[in-house]
C-alpha cells in the first residue's frame, strides 16, 4: 500500500488539474476513501459547486512497482466505458485522465456504503436480487461476467433498495456463481447465514447442479488457502482469510452431506 495519500499529493497535482479543467470546477476538499494493500488511491473530491465525485487513481511504477497499477485501472476504465447492460449496477462514468504517469477514473459518488452488517432479511434479499439481476443482464448482453470482489464494502443500496457495486478491477468473463458464493460467505462472517443468502440468490438466478456449486466452493477454498500462504499478508487480512476458509469448509461439508444447498 502507498503511504498516506498526503505524501503523494504533489504527484497527483497534474491529474487533479486535469480533472478541474475537465469542467468539474474548483476542488475545495479531498477525502481519502479506502486503504488496504492496493497502491491505488480512492478520493472523494469535494467541489465548490455540485455533488462530490470519486477519483480512483493508479500510480506509476516509481511510486509503487509491485504491479502495473495503471494497466489494472485501464481494464476497469474499459469496463466502465463498455458493457452498457451493467450501467444500473455501477457508478456513472464521469471521465478518465492521464498525467505524470498517473491514470485516473472519475465517477459518481455513491455515498456511504448501504448494506449492513447486520444483515437483515430485507438487506440480504435486496443484494441477492440485485446481484442475480446483474448476472442475468450481463449474460443477455455482452456475455456472462463476474464482478470478482463482492464484499460488503463494495456494495451500495441506493434509494429503492437498488444494488450498485464499485471496484470492478477484478471483473472477468465467466459465471457469476463465484460472486454469489463469495458474497454469501461474507454475509456469514458478518452475522448472517451463507446458505440462506445463497438460496435467495439462486431463487432468482436459477438453481445449479450441486456438483457445480461444490466445484465453485472448492475453487474458492483453494484460492483462499493460496492467499493465506503469502508471507507478507497483513495480520488482519490473515485473520479474515482464515475465517473465510473455515466458512467455506463448513459449507462444503454441508453440501457434500446433502444438508441445504
N, C-alpha and C positions, 0 to 999 in steps of 0.2 A: 504493500500500500504506500502511496505517496504520503509524505508527512502532511501536517496540517496545511490546508489549501492556501492559507495566508502566505506560506513560504514560497509559493509559486505564483502568487498573484501577478507579479511583474511579467512572467512568461505568458500569462493569459491575456494581458492587456491588448495585444493586437487582435486576438479573437473577439474580445469584448467590444473593441472599437468597431469591428465589422458588424457585430450584432446591432449595436446602436445605430450605425449608418444604414442598416437594412430597413429602418423605419420603426424600430422598437421604441425609439426615443431615449432620453437620458435614463441611465440605470442609477438609481439612488440608494440601492442596498443589495447585498448579496448574502444569501443564507446557504451554507453547505447542508446537503440533504442526506448524504449516506457516507458510510465508511466501508470497512471490510478489507479484503485482500486485493481488490481491484485497484489499479492505478488510475482508473477513470474518475473524473471529478463530476459530481452532480450538484448543480447550484440552482437555487431559486433566485431569479432576477426580479427585484422589486423596481417597478418603473414609476417614473414621475406621473405618467398618465396611463391608465389601462390596467387590466388584470396582470398579475405576475405571470412569468413564463419560467420554464425549466430548461436549463442548458446542461447537456451531458457532453463533457469534453474529454478527449483522449490525448495523452501527452506523447511527445516524441521520445525516441529511444534515449536521448540524452537525459531525460527526466527519470524514466524507468524502462530498462531494457529487457525485462523478463519476458515480454510478449510484444508483438506488433499491435499495440493498442489502437492506433488509427485504423489499421486494416480491420480489426474486430468491430470498431464502431461503424466502419464503412458498410459492413454486412447488415448492421442494424438499420442504417440510413436507407439502404436499398430496400429493405423490407417495408419500412415506413412509406417509401415512395412508390411501392408496388402493392400487389395483393389488396385491391380496393375492398374485397369482401370482408377484410379484417378491420376496416375502419371503425365499426361500432365498438370494438373491444380494445382499442389502443388510443393513446393521446393523439390529438391532432398535430400533424407535422407543420411547423411554422417556418422552417428553413434549415439549411446546413451550411457550414462555413469551414474555411481552412486558412490558417495563418501561423507563421513561425513554427511550423511543424506540428501544430495542434490541429485536431479535427473536432468540429462541434456539431451537435444535433440540438436544434431549438424546437421545443414542443410545448403544447398546452400543459398548464399546471393543473393536475387533478386534485390538488389539496391533500389534506391528511388522509392516510390510508383508512378505508372504511371498515373492512371486516374485523371481527374480534380476533383473538380470544377476548372473552369467552365466546365459543361457537354456539350460538343459539340455533334452534331448528330453522328459524327464518333465514339466518345468515348462511347456514350450510346449504339450504335449498337455493338461495339466490346465487351463490357461487357455483354450485353444481349445475344449475340451469344455464348460467352464462357460459361456463366452460364447455358444456356439451354443445350448446348452440354455436359457439365459436368453432369448435372442431367440425361440426356438420357444415357450417358455412364455408370453411376452408376446403373441405372435401368436394363440395359442389362447385367451388370457384377454381382457384389455381391448383388444387390438389391437396391431399392430406398434409397437415402441418402441426407440429408440436411446439408449444412456447418454450419448453425446456427448463423453466425455473419458476414453477408455480408455488412460490412461498407466500405466506400471508402478507409480508411487507411489499410484495409486488402486485397485490390485489387492491382494487378500489371498488367500493359500492357507491355508485353515483345516485342522484335522485331517481326515485322509481325502482330502486334496488337493481339497477343495471350494472353489470360487471364490466370493468375495464382493467387491463393489465399493462404494466410498464416493464421495462428492462427485457427487450426482445433479443438480446445479444446471443442467446443460445438457441434461438428458434431454428428448426430444421425440418425438412420434408420428412413425412412419416406419420405413423399413427399417433393420435393424441392420448392413447391409453396410458403411456408413461406419465403424462401430465396429471391424469386423473388419480393414478396411484400415488404419485409423489405429493400431490395436494392432500389426499386423504391421510397419508402418513403425518403430514404437518398438522392436520386437524387433530389427530390423536395426541400428538406431542403437546398440543395446546389445550388439552382437556376434553376433546371430543372422541368420536369413535371412527376409526379409519374405514371399517367395513360398512358402517352406516352411511358415511359420507359418499363412499364409492357407489353404494346401492342407489342413492339419489341421482348420481351422475348417470349411471347405466340405465336407469329408468327412462332417461331422455335420449342418450346417445345410442342405446341399444345394448342388449346383453352380448357378451362374448363367451366363447368356449372357455371352460375353466382351465384347460391346458394352456391356452394363450395368456390368460390372466396370470397363471402361475409362472409362465416364462418371463413376463414383464417384471413380476415381483422378484424373480431370481436374478434378472439382469440388474435391477436397481440395487439388490443386495450386493452383487459383485462390485458394482461401481462404488457403492458406499464403503465397502471393505477396502477397495483400492485407494480411495481418498484418505482413509484412516492410516494408510501405510506411508503417507507423505511425512517426511521427517520434520518439515518446517510448518506443519499445521498448527495454528494457534490453539491454546488450551481450550478456549471457549468453543471454537469450531470442532475440536476433537470430541468434546462432551456431546455436542449436538449430533455429530455423526454416529457416535455410539448409541445414542437414544434412537436415532433413525434406524440403525442396524437392528436393534432389539425389536422395534416395532415391526419392521419388515419380516423378521424371523417369526414373530408371533403370527402375523398374517399368513405367511407361507405355511406354517404348521396347521393353522385352522383350515386353510384351503385344501391342503393335502388330505386332511382327515374328513373333509366334506362338511365342515361347520361354516355356515354362512356362505358368502360369495367367494 
